[in-house]
Amino acid sequence: MNGDRDEGRGTRDASSPPPFLVPRPQSVGLCFTCRWTRLVTSRRGSTFYRCARAEVDPRFVRYPELPKLACDGYEEKS
């Protein structure tokens, strides 16, 4: 058995997710480029987009439905 191989899955860097799990901008919407977005990864490996604006402004939901196509709090990352 080869130590660099994950049995049945080939080789890849353990720190990067498989290509089919990397979200595309169109599947996330505005949250993909918003400065208020915080990525949260569960113990099971699921990734969620959390809105940090929700911590200080009740108009925003902590975990918005994606893709988010319009948002009053959107600010592009610099």
Residue pairs with C-beta under 8 A, 6 or more apart in sequence:
1 7
4 11
5 11
6 12
12 18
17 45
17 47
21 47
23 32
23 47
25 32
25 33
26 67
27 66
27 67
28 49
28 66
28 67
28 68
29 66
29 67
29 68
29 69
30 67
30 68
30 69
30 70
30 71
30 74
31 37
31 49
31 51
31 64
31 66
31 67
31 68
31 71
33 76
33 77
34 51
34 71
34 73
34 74
34 75
34 76
34 77
35 75
35 76
35 77
35 78
36 51
36 52
36 53
36 73
36 74
36 75
37 49
37 50
37 51
37 52
38 49
38 50
38 51
38 52
39 47
39 48
39 49
39 50
40 47
40 48
40 49
40 50
41 47
41 48
42 48
48 63
49 63
49 64
49 66
50 62
50 63
51 60
51 61
51 62
51 63
51 64
51 73
53 60
53 73
54 60
54 61
54 62
55 62
57 73
59 72
59 73
60 71
60 73
64 71
